[in-house]
């Protein structure tokens, strides 16, 4: 079974750096990686919050949230 | 050229979770991964600080620091 990784971001500079660094380093032979811009897809904010994500950029790996540095709090995404 | 990843931690629960999650997901065919317990190897704290690392767990990918969630501030490691 392939593993699932979801990268949540809002297109901020900190988000872009995390994507270039951490997300690029993920082993694509084991992980399906989806990048979700929550500023563009606000309907997916509740899903992120339910997974324990409080800020972006964040990576959800097999359901576990990992906040990477700090770009923006989820509550401030308008 | 192979890429270099250094995972700094102090053996804390948040650190262990980040290692199981994010560090395990790194593509080992492209990255050499080193894990450094800064509580056991305090001599390497200045090196981490110089790289911009302020807390653990953190991942240094090709010289760029990525703090993953929050376990402990580097200044509190005794």
Backbone of each chain as nested JSON, in Angstrom:
{
  "chains": [
    {"id": "A", "residues": [
      {"number": 1, "name": "UNK", "atoms": {"N": [0.835, -1.202, 0.0], "CA": [0.0, 0.0, 0.0], "C": [0.867, 1.248, 0.0]}},
      {"number": 2, "name": "UNK", "atoms": {"N": [0.494, 2.192, -0.839], "CA": [1.249, 3.44, -0.871], "C": [0.829, 4.339, 0.276]}},
      {"number": 3, "name": "UNK", "atoms": {"N": [1.789, 5.112, 0.75], "CA": [1.511, 6.04, 1.832], "C": [0.982, 7.346, 1.264]}},
      {"number": 4, "name": "UNK", "atoms": {"N": [0.308, 8.083, 2.112], "CA": [-0.338, 9.311, 1.68], "C": [0.265, 10.519, 2.394]}},
      {"number": 5, "name": "UNK", "atoms": {"N": [0.67, 11.5, 1.609], "CA": [1.18, 12.751, 2.174], "C": [0.381, 13.912, 1.596]}},
      {"number": 6, "name": "UNK", "atoms": {"N": [-0.087, 14.79, 2.484], "CA": [-0.784, 15.994, 2.022], "C": [-0.019, 17.2, 2.551]}},
      {"number": 7, "name": "UNK", "atoms": {"N": [0.369, 18.079, 1.647], "CA": [1.076, 19.296, 2.036], "C": [0.089, 20.456, 1.964]}},
      {"number": 8, "name": "UNK", "atoms": {"N": [-0.21, 21.044, 3.124], "CA": [-1.12, 22.183, 3.183], "C": [-0.32, 23.473, 3.217]}},
      {"number": 9, "name": "UNK", "atoms": {"N": [-0.724, 24.425, 2.4], "CA": [0.003, 25.693, 2.355], "C": [-0.948, 26.804, 1.933]}},
      {"number": 10, "name": "UNK", "atoms": {"N": [-0.437, 28.041, 1.892], "CA": [-1.246, 29.155, 1.381], "C": [-0.461, 29.965, 0.348]}},
      {"number": 11, "name": "UNK", "atoms": {"N": [0.609, 29.346, -0.18], "CA": [1.405, 30.037, -1.189], "C": [2.316, 31.117, -0.637]}},
      {"number": 12, "name": "UNK", "atoms": {"N": [2.539, 31.096, 0.685], "CA": [3.397, 32.101, 1.321], "C": [4.873, 31.741, 1.108]}},
      {"number": 13, "name": "UNK", "atoms": {"N": [5.794, 32.693, 1.316], "CA": [7.222, 32.387, 1.136], "C": [7.712, 31.226, 2.013]}},
      {"number": 14, "name": "UNK", "atoms": {"N": [7.269, 31.195, 3.268], "CA": [7.672, 30.091, 4.156], "C": [7.131, 28.765, 3.621]}},
      {"number": 15, "name": "UNK", "atoms": {"N": [5.905, 28.825, 3.083], "CA": [5.283, 27.631, 2.487], "C": [6.1, 27.153, 1.282]}},
      {"number": 16, "name": "UNK", "atoms": {"N": [6.473, 28.096, 0.423], "CA": [7.222, 27.743, -0.785], "C": [8.564, 27.118, -0.423]}},
      {"number": 17, "name": "UNK", "atoms": {"N": [9.212, 27.653, 0.608], "CA": [10.502, 27.103, 1.045], "C": [10.331, 25.685, 1.573]}},
      {"number": 18, "name": "UNK", "atoms": {"N": [9.268, 25.459, 2.343], "CA": [9.01, 24.12, 2.88], "C": [8.717, 23.131, 1.758]}},
      {"number": 19, "name": "UNK", "atoms": {"N": [8.02, 23.594, 0.739], "CA": [7.702, 22.72, -0.389], "C": [8.987, 22.351, -1.143]}},
      {"number": 20, "name": "UNK", "atoms": {"N": [9.806, 23.359, -1.415], "CA": [11.083, 23.109, -2.111], "C": [11.974, 22.18, -1.302]}},
      {"number": 21, "name": "UNK", "atoms": {"N": [11.964, 22.359, 0.018], "CA": [12.868, 21.575, 0.859], "C": [12.287, 20.232, 1.246]}},
      {"number": 22, "name": "UNK", "atoms": {"N": [11.354, 20.256, 2.193], "CA": [10.866, 19.013, 2.794], "C": [10.039, 18.183, 1.811]}},
      {"number": 23, "name": "UNK", "atoms": {"N": [9.1, 18.838, 1.119], "CA": [8.199, 18.066, 0.245], "C": [8.989, 17.428, -0.903]}},
      {"number": 24, "name": "UNK", "atoms": {"N": [9.947, 18.157, -1.436], "CA": [10.783, 17.628, -2.519], "C": [11.604, 16.426, -2.066]}},
      {"number": 25, "name": "UNK", "atoms": {"N": [11.926, 16.37, -0.773], "CA": [12.774, 15.291, -0.249], "C": [12.014, 13.984, -0.033]}},
      {"number": 26, "name": "UNK", "atoms": {"N": [10.672, 14.061, -0.066], "CA": [9.867, 12.859, 0.198], "C": [10.064, 11.816, -0.901]}},
      {"number": 27, "name": "UNK", "atoms": {"N": [10.12, 10.586, -0.474], "CA": [10.304, 9.46, -1.385], "C": [8.997, 9.184, -2.154]}},
      {"number": 28, "name": "UNK", "atoms": {"N": [8.977, 9.58, -3.424], "CA": [7.758, 9.423, -4.224], "C": [7.481, 7.985, -4.625]}},
      {"number": 29, "name": "UNK", "atoms": {"N": [8.456, 7.115, -4.414], "CA": [8.188, 5.705, -4.726], "C": [7.337, 5.075, -3.628]}},
      {"number": 30, "name": "UNK", "atoms": {"N": [7.289, 5.724, -2.451], "CA": [6.492, 5.207, -1.338], "C": [5.291, 6.08, -1.014]}},
      {"number": 31, "name": "UNK", "atoms": {"N": [5.387, 7.372, -1.348], "CA": [4.334, 8.311, -0.976], "C": [3.65, 8.961, -2.177]}},
      {"number": 32, "name": "UNK", "atoms": {"N": [2.33, 9.007, -2.125], "CA": [1.569, 9.863, -3.029], "C": [1.464, 11.217, -2.349]}},
      {"number": 33, "name": "UNK", "atoms": {"N": [1.963, 12.253, -3.011], "CA": [1.986, 13.574, -2.397], "C": [0.976, 14.496, -3.082]}},
      {"number": 34, "name": "UNK", "atoms": {"N": [0.125, 15.093, -2.266], "CA": [-0.847, 16.071, -2.773], "C": [-0.551, 17.408, -2.11]}},
      {"number": 35, "name": "UNK", "atoms": {"N": [-0.499, 18.477, -2.887], "CA": [-0.313, 19.813, -2.326], "C": [-1.64, 20.55, -2.403]}},
      {"number": 36, "name": "UNK", "atoms": {"N": [-2.076, 21.105, -1.271], "CA": [-3.368, 21.798, -1.2], "C": [-3.149, 23.244, -0.755]}},
      {"number": 37, "name": "UNK", "atoms": {"N": [-3.508, 24.189, -1.618], "CA": [-3.446, 25.6, -1.253], "C": [-4.763, 25.969, -0.564]}},
      {"number": 38, "name": "UNK", "atoms": {"N": [-4.714, 26.141, 0.749], "CA": [-5.939, 26.374, 1.524], "C": [-6.522, 27.767, 1.296]}},
      {"number": 39, "name": "UNK", "atoms": {"N": [-5.703, 28.694, 0.787], "CA": [-6.234, 30.022, 0.463], "C": [-7.114, 29.933, -0.779]}},
      {"number": 40, "name": "UNK", "atoms": {"N": [-6.797, 28.989, -1.651], "CA": [-7.583, 28.799, -2.878], "C": [-8.685, 27.761, -2.691]}},
      {"number": 41, "name": "UNK", "atoms": {"N": [-8.48, 26.863, -1.745], "CA": [-9.464, 25.792, -1.52], "C": [-9.906, 25.828, -0.059]}},
      {"number": 42, "name": "UNK", "atoms": {"N": [-10.634, 26.877, 0.277], "CA": [-11.036, 27.082, 1.68], "C": [-11.962, 25.979, 2.192]}},
      {"number": 43, "name": "UNK", "atoms": {"N": [-12.641, 25.298, 1.277], "CA": [-13.544, 24.214, 1.681], "C": [-12.78, 23.075, 2.34]}},
      {"number": 44, "name": "UNK", "atoms": {"N": [-11.463, 23.053, 2.144], "CA": [-10.688, 21.96, 2.738], "C": [-10.054, 22.342, 4.083]}},
      {"number": 45, "name": "UNK", "atoms": {"N": [-10.291, 23.572, 4.547], "CA": [-9.765, 23.988, 5.857], "C": [-10.289, 23.089, 6.991]}},
      {"number": 46, "name": "UNK", "atoms": {"N": [-11.603, 22.792, 7.036], "CA": [-12.091, 21.929, 8.124], "C": [-11.415, 20.553, 8.154]}},
      {"number": 47, "name": "UNK", "atoms": {"N": [-11.148, 20.008, 6.978], "CA": [-10.455, 18.707, 6.879], "C": [-9.059, 18.815, 7.497]}},
      {"number": 48, "name": "UNK", "atoms": {"N": [-8.366, 19.905, 7.205], "CA": [-7.025, 20.11, 7.759], "C": [-7.093, 20.263, 9.277]}},
      {"number": 49, "name": "UNK", "atoms": {"N": [-8.05, 21.071, 9.731], "CA": [-8.201, 21.286, 11.179], "C": [-8.512, 19.987, 11.905]}},
      {"number": 50, "name": "UNK", "atoms": {"N": [-9.369, 19.185, 11.29], "CA": [-9.764, 17.895, 11.887], "C": [-8.552, 16.967, 12.032]}},
      {"number": 51, "name": "UNK", "atoms": {"N": [-7.572, 17.137, 11.137], "CA": [-6.361, 16.32, 11.196], "C": [-5.353, 16.859, 12.208]}},
      {"number": 52, "name": "UNK", "atoms": {"N": [-5.694, 17.972, 12.862], "CA": [-4.802, 18.518, 13.879], "C": [-3.882, 19.606, 13.377]}},
      {"number": 53, "name": "UNK", "atoms": {"N": [-4.122, 20.048, 12.164], "CA": [-3.277, 21.104, 11.598], "C": [-3.749, 22.473, 12.078]}},
      {"number": 54, "name": "UNK", "atoms": {"N": [-2.797, 23.235, 12.62], "CA": [-3.128, 24.538, 13.199], "C": [-2.531, 25.69, 12.403]}},
      {"number": 55, "name": "UNK", "atoms": {"N": [-1.475, 25.404, 11.653], "CA": [-0.819, 26.456, 10.865], "C": [-0.262, 25.841, 9.591]}},
      {"number": 56, "name": "UNK", "atoms": {"N": [0.071, 26.723, 8.662], "CA": [0.725, 26.28, 7.427], "C": [2.09, 26.945, 7.34]}},
      {"number": 57, "name": "UNK", "atoms": {"N": [3.049, 26.351, 6.648], "CA": [2.95, 25.075, 5.962], "C": [2.918, 23.892, 6.935]}},
      {"number": 58, "name": "UNK", "atoms": {"N": [2.209, 22.857, 6.511], "CA": [2.137, 21.641, 7.314], "C": [2.034, 20.431, 6.396]}},
      {"number": 59, "name": "UNK", "atoms": {"N": [2.543, 19.346, 6.914], "CA": [2.547, 18.104, 6.158], "C": [1.771, 17.07, 6.955]}},
      {"number": 60, "name": "UNK", "atoms": {"N": [0.819, 16.447, 6.301], "CA": [0.069, 15.37, 6.932], "C": [0.606, 14.068, 6.356]}},
      {"number": 61, "name": "UNK", "atoms": {"N": [1.23, 13.276, 7.204], "CA": [1.817, 12.014, 6.744], "C": [1.082, 10.873, 7.404]}},
      {"number": 62, "name": "UNK", "atoms": {"N": [0.391, 10.086, 6.602], "CA": [-0.403, 8.981, 7.14], "C": [-1.266, 9.439, 8.312]}},
      {"number": 63, "name": "UNK", "atoms": {"N": [-1.871, 10.614, 8.153], "CA": [-2.797, 11.119, 9.155], "C": [-2.184, 11.894, 10.299]}},
      {"number": 64, "name": "UNK", "atoms": {"N": [-0.856, 11.943, 10.368], "CA": [-0.191, 12.665, 11.462], "C": [0.249, 14.047, 10.975]}},
      {"number": 65, "name": "UNK", "atoms": {"N": [-0.081, 15.111, 11.751], "CA": [0.269, 16.465, 11.323], "C": [1.677, 16.875, 11.762]}},
      {"number": 66, "name": "UNK", "atoms": {"N": [2.41, 17.449, 10.822], "CA": [3.742, 17.99, 11.117], "C": [3.776, 19.422, 10.606]}},
      {"number": 67, "name": "UNK", "atoms": {"N": [3.828, 20.367, 11.534], "CA": [3.927, 21.773, 11.159], "C": [5.384, 22.075, 10.851]}},
      {"number": 68, "name": "UNK", "atoms": {"N": [5.626, 22.709, 9.725], "CA": [6.999, 22.987, 9.299], "C": [7.229, 24.492, 9.338]}},
      {"number": 69, "name": "UNK", "atoms": {"N": [8.12, 24.922, 10.209], "CA": [8.31, 26.352, 10.433], "C": [6.94, 27.002, 10.633]}},
      {"number": 70, "name": "UNK", "atoms": {"N": [6.818, 28.295, 10.346], "CA": [5.519, 28.939, 10.554], "C": [5.27, 30.0, 9.502]}},
      {"number": 71, "name": "UNK", "atoms": {"N": [4.19, 29.82, 8.758], "CA": [3.823, 30.811, 7.754], "C": [2.598, 31.592, 8.183]}},
      {"number": 72, "name": "UNK", "atoms": {"N": [1.519, 30.875, 8.485], "CA": [0.27, 31.525, 8.875], "C": [-0.579, 30.572, 9.709]}},
      {"number": 73, "name": "UNK", "atoms": {"N": [-1.324, 31.155, 10.635], "CA": [-2.251, 30.38, 11.439], "C": [-3.491, 30.079, 10.584]}},
      {"number": 74, "name": "UNK", "atoms": {"N": [-4.012, 28.878, 10.732], "CA": [-5.176, 28.49, 9.929], "C": [-6.356, 29.439, 10.134]}},
      {"number": 75, "name": "UNK", "atoms": {"N": [-6.482, 29.943, 11.347], "CA": [-7.623, 30.82, 11.659], "C": [-7.55, 32.166, 10.933]}},
      {"number": 76, "name": "UNK", "atoms": {"N": [-6.383, 32.505, 10.393], "CA": [-6.237, 33.807, 9.72], "C": [-6.467, 33.716, 8.209]}},
      {"number": 77, "name": "UNK", "atoms": {"N": [-6.707, 32.495, 7.712], "CA": [-6.92, 32.332, 6.27], "C": [-8.324, 32.806, 5.914]}},
      {"number": 78, "name": "UNK", "atoms": {"N": [-8.367, 33.842, 5.135], "CA": [-9.673, 34.443, 4.776], "C": [-10.065, 34.069, 3.346]}}
    ]},
    {"id": "B", "residues": [
      {"number": 1, "name": "UNK", "atoms": {"N": [25.617, 14.368, -7.19], "CA": [25.967, 14.608, -5.784], "C": [24.778, 14.273, -4.893]}},
      {"number": 2, "name": "UNK", "atoms": {"N": [25.027, 13.571, -3.825], "CA": [23.935, 13.241, -2.91], "C": [23.625, 14.435, -2.018]}},
      {"number": 3, "name": "UNK", "atoms": {"N": [22.353, 14.546, -1.661], "CA": [21.939, 15.634, -0.784], "C": [22.147, 15.231, 0.66]}},
      {"number": 4, "name": "UNK", "atoms": {"N": [22.214, 16.256, 1.494], "CA": [22.514, 16.014, 2.9], "C": [21.346, 16.451, 3.779]}},
      {"number": 5, "name": "UNK", "atoms": {"N": [20.923, 15.554, 4.648], "CA": [19.867, 15.876, 5.609], "C": [20.371, 15.575, 7.009]}},
      {"number": 6, "name": "UNK", "atoms": {"N": [20.204, 16.529, 7.913], "CA": [20.561, 16.296, 9.316], "C": [19.315, 16.509, 10.163]}},
      {"number": 7, "name": "UNK", "atoms": {"N": [18.962, 15.505, 10.938], "CA": [17.809, 15.598, 11.822], "C": [18.313, 15.835, 13.235]}},
      {"number": 8, "name": "UNK", "atoms": {"N": [18.004, 17.009, 13.783], "CA": [18.41, 17.338, 15.154], "C": [17.253, 17.072, 16.104]}},
      {"number": 9, "name": "UNK", "atoms": {"N": [17.553, 16.41, 17.189], "CA": [16.505, 16.094, 18.166], "C": [17.111, 15.981, 19.559]}},
      {"number": 10, "name": "UNK", "atoms": {"N": [16.244, 15.734, 20.548], "CA": [16.749, 15.494, 21.908], "C": [16.125, 14.231, 22.502]}},
      {"number": 11, "name": "UNK", "atoms": {"N": [15.577, 13.396, 21.627], "CA": [14.977, 12.154, 22.122], "C": [13.611, 12.339, 22.773]}},
      {"number": 12, "name": "UNK", "atoms": {"N": [12.994, 13.496, 22.59], "CA": [11.684, 13.789, 23.194], "C": [10.574, 13.102, 22.385]}},
      {"number": 13, "name": "UNK", "atoms": {"N": [9.369, 12.965, 22.974], "CA": [8.27, 12.323, 22.238], "C": [7.945, 13.016, 20.909]}},
      {"number": 14, "name": "UNK", "atoms": {"N": [7.93, 14.355, 20.895], "CA": [7.659, 15.086, 19.652], "C": [8.755, 14.8, 18.629]}},
      {"number": 15, "name": "UNK", "atoms": {"N": [9.993, 14.693, 19.132], "CA": [11.133, 14.373, 18.26], "C": [10.975, 12.98, 17.658]}},
      {"number": 16, "name": "UNK", "atoms": {"N": [10.601, 12.036, 18.493], "CA": [10.448, 10.649, 18.033], "C": [9.355, 10.552, 16.976]}},
      {"number": 17, "name": "UNK", "atoms": {"N": [8.265, 11.294, 17.179], "CA": [7.17, 11.284, 16.208], "C": [7.623, 11.879, 14.878]}},
      {"number": 18, "name": "UNK", "atoms": {"N": [8.392, 12.97, 14.935], "CA": [8.889, 13.606, 13.704], "C": [9.849, 12.678, 12.968]}},
      {"number": 19, "name": "UNK", "atoms": {"N": [10.636, 11.929, 13.737], "CA": [11.572, 10.994, 13.114], "C": [10.812, 9.867, 12.424]}},
      {"number": 20, "name": "UNK", "atoms": {"N": [9.835, 9.319, 13.13], "CA": [9.019, 8.241, 12.538], "C": [8.285, 8.719, 11.3]}},
      {"number": 21, "name": "UNK", "atoms": {"N": [7.795, 9.965, 11.354], "CA": [7.001, 10.478, 10.251], "C": [7.845, 11.072, 9.136]}},
      {"number": 22, "name": "UNK", "atoms": {"N": [8.34, 12.271, 9.374], "CA": [9.0, 13.035, 8.311], "C": [10.332, 12.416, 7.891]}},
      {"number": 23, "name": "UNK", "atoms": {"N": [11.161, 12.05, 8.865], "CA": [12.503, 11.554, 8.51], "C": [12.399, 10.223, 7.758]}},
      {"number": 24, "name": "UNK", "atoms": {"N": [11.459, 9.385, 8.177], "CA": [11.256, 8.101, 7.507], "C": [10.796, 8.277, 6.057]}},
      {"number": 25, "name": "UNK", "atoms": {"N": [10.101, 9.399, 5.788], "CA": [9.56, 9.635, 4.445], "C": [10.605, 10.137, 3.449]}},
      {"number": 26, "name": "UNK", "atoms": {"N": [11.772, 10.54, 3.952], "CA": [12.805, 11.095, 3.059], "C": [13.342, 10.022, 2.109]}},
      {"number": 27, "name": "UNK", "atoms": {"N": [13.561, 10.434, 0.904], "CA": [14.073, 9.542, -0.138], "C": [15.567, 9.269, 0.09]}},
      {"number": 28, "name": "UNK", "atoms": {"N": [15.858, 8.085, 0.572], "CA": [17.249, 7.725, 0.907], "C": [18.106, 7.489, -0.319]}},
      {"number": 29, "name": "UNK", "atoms": {"N": [17.483, 7.386, -1.477], "CA": [18.289, 7.222, -2.692], "C": [18.902, 8.56, -3.1]}},
      {"number": 30, "name": "UNK", "atoms": {"N": [18.34, 9.66, -2.585], "CA": [18.856, 10.996, -2.907], "C": [19.514, 11.688, -1.723]}},
      {"number": 31, "name": "UNK", "atoms": {"N": [19.105, 11.299, -0.501], "CA": [19.594, 11.987, 0.691], "C": [20.367, 11.06, 1.636]}},
      {"number": 32, "name": "UNK", "atoms": {"N": [21.503, 11.567, 2.102], "CA": [22.181, 10.937, 3.227], "C": [21.603, 11.569, 4.475]}},
      {"number": 33, "name": "UNK", "atoms": {"N": [21.037, 10.747, 5.35], "CA": [20.369, 11.276, 6.541], "C": [21.177, 10.946, 7.795]}},
      {"number": 34, "name": "UNK", "atoms": {"N": [21.466, 11.99, 8.555], "CA": [22.159, 11.812, 9.834], "C": [21.225, 12.292, 10.936]}},
      {"number": 35, "name": "UNK", "atoms": {"N": [21.076, 11.515, 12.001], "CA": [20.275, 11.946, 13.149], "C": [21.225, 12.305, 14.278]}},
      {"number": 36, "name": "UNK", "atoms": {"N": [21.056, 13.502, 14.842], "CA": [21.945, 13.973, 15.902], "C": [21.129, 14.286, 17.151]}},
      {"number": 37, "name": "UNK", "atoms": {"N": [21.4, 13.561, 18.24], "CA": [20.757, 13.845, 19.519], "C": [21.578, 14.926, 20.224]}},
      {"number": 38, "name": "UNK", "atoms": {"N": [21.045, 16.144, 20.249], "CA": [21.795, 17.274, 20.803], "C": [21.912, 17.225, 22.327]}},
      {"number": 39, "name": "UNK", "atoms": {"N": [21.049, 16.434, 22.978], "CA": [21.175, 16.285, 24.428], "C": [22.386, 15.408, 24.748]}},
      {"number": 40, "name": "UNK", "atoms": {"N": [22.695, 14.504, 23.823], "CA": [23.858, 13.616, 24.013], "C": [25.12, 14.191, 23.389]}},
      {"number": 41, "name": "UNK", "atoms": {"N": [24.952, 15.031, 22.383], "CA": [26.104, 15.61, 21.678], "C": [26.016, 17.133, 21.714]}},
      {"number": 42, "name": "UNK", "atoms": {"N": [26.19, 17.666, 22.922], "CA": [26.025, 19.12, 23.121], "C": [27.035, 19.938, 22.329]}},
      {"number": 43, "name": "UNK", "atoms": {"N": [28.16, 19.333, 21.994], "CA": [29.186, 20.044, 21.232], "C": [28.688, 20.44, 19.852]}},
      {"number": 44, "name": "UNK", "atoms": {"N": [27.614, 19.817, 19.417], "CA": [27.082, 20.14, 18.086], "C": [25.956, 21.171, 18.132]}},
      {"number": 45, "name": "UNK", "atoms": {"N": [25.621, 21.66, 19.323], "CA": [24.581, 22.699, 19.428], "C": [24.972, 23.966, 18.656]}},
      {"number": 46, "name": "UNK", "atoms": {"N": [26.219, 24.47, 18.794], "CA": [26.588, 25.68, 18.031], "C": [26.435, 25.51, 16.52]}},
      {"number": 47, "name": "UNK", "atoms": {"N": [26.776, 24.348, 16.019], "CA": [26.626, 24.046, 14.583], "C": [25.158, 24.156, 14.173]}},
      {"number": 48, "name": "UNK", "atoms": {"N": [24.264, 23.618, 15.012], "CA": [22.829, 23.685, 14.711], "C": [22.349, 25.137, 14.744]}},
      {"number": 49, "name": "UNK", "atoms": {"N": [22.774, 25.856, 15.765], "CA": [22.37, 27.263, 15.894], "C": [22.838, 28.09, 14.7]}},
      {"number": 50, "name": "UNK", "atoms": {"N": [24.08, 27.822, 14.289], "CA": [24.66, 28.556, 13.158], "C": [23.851, 28.303, 11.877]}},
      {"number": 51, "name": "UNK", "atoms": {"N": [23.227, 27.128, 11.796], "CA": [22.411, 26.794, 10.623], "C": [21.013, 27.394, 10.707]}},
      {"number": 52, "name": "UNK", "atoms": {"N": [20.734, 28.102, 11.808], "CA": [19.437, 28.754, 11.934], "C": [18.421, 27.946, 12.71]}},
      {"number": 53, "name": "UNK", "atoms": {"N": [18.87, 26.857, 13.334], "CA": [17.942, 26.018, 14.089], "C": [17.749, 26.587, 15.489]}},
      {"number": 54, "name": "UNK", "atoms": {"N": [16.47, 26.753, 15.857], "CA": [16.129, 27.377, 17.132], "C": [15.468, 26.402, 18.102]}},
      {"number": 55, "name": "UNK", "atoms": {"N": [14.879, 25.347, 17.544], "CA": [14.215, 24.365, 18.391], "C": [14.339, 22.983, 17.754]}},
      {"number": 56, "name": "UNK", "atoms": {"N": [14.042, 21.975, 18.558], "CA": [14.015, 20.606, 18.044], "C": [12.618, 20.045, 18.225]}},
      {"number": 57, "name": "UNK", "atoms": {"N": [12.195, 19.083, 17.417], "CA": [12.927, 18.507, 16.297], "C": [13.036, 19.476, 15.118]}},
      {"number": 58, "name": "UNK", "atoms": {"N": [14.162, 19.343, 14.406], "CA": [14.369, 20.156, 13.211], "C": [15.157, 19.353, 12.194]}},
      {"number": 59, "name": "UNK", "atoms": {"N": [14.906, 19.692, 10.951], "CA": [15.563, 19.012, 9.847], "C": [16.348, 20.056, 9.059]}},
      {"number": 60, "name": "UNK", "atoms": {"N": [17.607, 19.772, 8.845], "CA": [18.431, 20.646, 8.022], "C": [18.58, 19.952, 6.669]}},
      {"number": 61, "name": "UNK", "atoms": {"N": [18.008, 20.572, 5.643], "CA": [18.062, 19.975, 4.302], "C": [18.892, 20.873, 3.403]}},
      {"number": 62, "name": "UNK", "atoms": {"N": [20.026, 20.384, 2.975], "CA": [20.929, 21.189, 2.147], "C": [21.154, 22.567, 2.755]}},
      {"number": 63, "name": "UNK", "atoms": {"N": [21.346, 22.592, 4.066], "CA": [21.677, 23.836, 4.747], "C": [20.502, 24.692, 5.172]}},
      {"number": 64, "name": "UNK", "atoms": {"N": [19.285, 24.301, 4.779], "CA": [18.099, 25.083, 5.15], "C": [17.396, 24.446, 6.34]}},
      {"number": 65, "name": "UNK", "atoms": {"N": [17.084, 25.252, 7.388], "CA": [16.444, 24.693, 8.582], "C": [14.92, 24.608, 8.47]}},
      {"number": 66, "name": "UNK", "atoms": {"N": [14.383, 23.472, 8.861], "CA": [12.937, 23.278, 8.911], "C": [12.58, 22.744, 10.294]}},
      {"number": 67, "name": "UNK", "atoms": {"N": [11.914, 23.592, 11.089], "CA": [11.482, 23.162, 12.417], "C": [10.194, 22.368, 12.252]}},
      {"number": 68, "name": "UNK", "atoms": {"N": [10.148, 21.216, 12.864], "CA": [8.972, 20.341, 12.729], "C": [8.251, 20.269, 14.065]}},
      {"number": 69, "name": "UNK", "atoms": {"N": [7.034, 20.788, 14.105], "CA": [6.302, 20.893, 15.382], "C": [7.234, 21.522, 16.419]}},
      {"number": 70, "name": "UNK", "atoms": {"N": [7.014, 21.262, 17.69], "CA": [7.879, 21.873, 18.695], "C": [8.084, 20.925, 19.855]}},
      {"number": 71, "name": "UNK", "atoms": {"N": [9.344, 20.589, 20.104], "CA": [9.677, 19.745, 21.244], "C": [10.357, 20.546, 22.331]}},
      {"number": 72, "name": "UNK", "atoms": {"N": [11.447, 21.219, 21.986], "CA": [12.204, 21.989, 22.976], "C": [13.003, 23.086, 22.284]}},
      {"number": 73, "name": "UNK", "atoms": {"N": [13.157, 24.196, 23.003], "CA": [13.984, 25.288, 22.503], "C": [15.45, 24.885, 22.692]}},
      {"number": 74, "name": "UNK", "atoms": {"N": [16.266, 25.234, 21.722], "CA": [17.686, 24.871, 21.807], "C": [18.347, 25.437, 23.067]}},
      {"number": 75, "name": "UNK", "atoms": {"N": [17.891, 26.608, 23.48], "CA": [18.505, 27.268, 24.641], "C": [18.233, 26.524, 25.943]}},
      {"number": 76, "name": "UNK", "atoms": {"N": [17.259, 25.614, 25.93], "CA": [16.91, 24.897, 27.169], "C": [17.633, 23.557, 27.295]}},
      {"number": 77, "name": "UNK", "atoms": {"N": [18.415, 23.191, 26.283], "CA": [19.113, 21.902, 26.331], "C": [20.307, 22.038, 27.263]}},
      {"number": 78, "name": "UNK", "atoms": {"N": [20.251, 21.282, 28.321], "CA": [21.307, 21.375, 29.351], "C": [22.255, 20.177, 29.263]}}
    ]}
  ]
}
